[in-house]
């Protein structure tokens, strides 16, 4: 079978990014979209030409019997939704961060493995051209021995109380926080260059706690800033420093080696190599890594298109899926350890649970 029925759970990211990309892919048919507001889901379905919108995701699974379910909801809902989708016989693409903790992620992985279902995690940042080419260059020895990665991020999400009101993103109990939202992507990035992180020393904090003003004001319990220092299995180190209370947006990625450094910025489309005593040299991105950017689309649609092409190949039996839930469990374990390090105020080892051997 080379056409697959897709159901979306979520009406924000799923509507703005996932639905756009799936509609463009000849191998997928959108059969339903569900959200907490049934009227909103129905309106989105009508707008996008999806057969039906649902206010009850369980009813959607039962009625549409999809081949693939995309879970793009607040983090605390990922675990029950994914397990239910697997019970209905569906493969699953889950948003990140994966779950509230690594043991939920492990159960999600193992349940999919036991049922022979593909379990994919949406780390679409992997497919930005600069990162893909940087991974190739480092693997080929272009910067010598890789020693350190540094990822700095500044985001104007909660710069002031009026910047954004209280949502699940500011609620620790629901899986909110910048460490999970973007630190998960950045941990995945460093793993591609250095292997698995073994220890972590971290500060995971709330720098600007107020969400909203006046009678609507609330206090955040989920982090809006973090500083994470990983040590990897080969001895390299990696730094992630994120602040979502900055007045501007800016990101920089650097991979340092014994001979040179590779650098790219948040757009992910341009790459530079820097050698001692020389000006930065821009490196051309090979055609094989160029992705389809279209005017007016959200920035993440283009790399998401690449991810679902990989997913379609996996569903059709042509290739293993990457990124998958082996990645998801490893990343969730690293995030858990970062929080544990903050609480203990010391460096801690990263405890990654043992996976079922047949995991997808």
TAKA-V316366 format. One record per backbone hydrogen bond with DSSP energy under -1.0 kcal/mol. CO is the residue of the C=O (numbers start at 1). NH is the residue of the N-H. If there is no record, write none. Layout:
co = (CO;CO)
nh = (NH;NH)
//
This chain:
co = (4;5;5;6;7;8;9;12;13;13;14;17;18;19;25;27;29;32;33;34;37;38;39;40;41;42;43;44;45;45;52;54;56;57;58;59;60;61;67;68;69;70;71;74;75;77;78;79;80;81;82;83;84;85;86;91;92;93;94;101;102;103;104;105;106;107;108;109;110;111;112;118;119;120;121;123;124;125;128;129;130;131;132;133;134;135;136;137;138;141;143;143;145;147;148;149;150;151;152;153;154;155;160;161;167;168;169;170;170;171;171;172;174;177;178;178;182;183;184;185;186;187;188;190;191;196;198;199;200;201;203;205;205;209;211;213;214;218;223;224;225;226;227;228;229;230;231;231;232;236;237;238;239;240;241;242;243;244;250;252;253;254;255;256;256;260;261;262;263;264;265;268;271;272;273;274;275;281;286;287;291;294;298;300;301;302;303;304;305;306;307;308;309;310;311;312;313;314;323;324;325;326;327;328;329;330;331;332;333;334;335;336;337;338;339;340;341;341;348;356)
nh = (29;67;68;31;70;34;72;16;17;18;19;21;22;23;28;4;6;8;54;10;41;42;43;44;45;46;47;48;49;50;33;35;60;61;62;63;64;65;91;7;93;9;95;77;78;81;82;83;84;85;86;87;88;90;89;69;120;71;122;105;106;107;108;109;110;111;112;113;114;115;117;92;325;94;123;126;127;128;132;133;134;135;136;137;138;139;140;142;141;144;259;260;258;237;256;239;254;241;252;243;250;246;163;212;170;171;177;221;222;174;176;175;76;181;182;183;186;187;188;189;190;191;192;194;195;233;350;231;348;229;227;224;225;220;218;216;217;211;178;244;205;242;203;240;201;238;198;199;235;232;149;230;151;228;153;226;155;158;154;152;264;150;262;147;148;257;274;255;272;253;268;130;283;263;281;261;278;273;289;290;293;297;301;304;305;306;307;308;309;310;311;312;313;314;315;316;318;317;121;328;329;330;331;332;333;334;335;336;337;338;339;340;341;342;343;344;345;346;200;359)
//
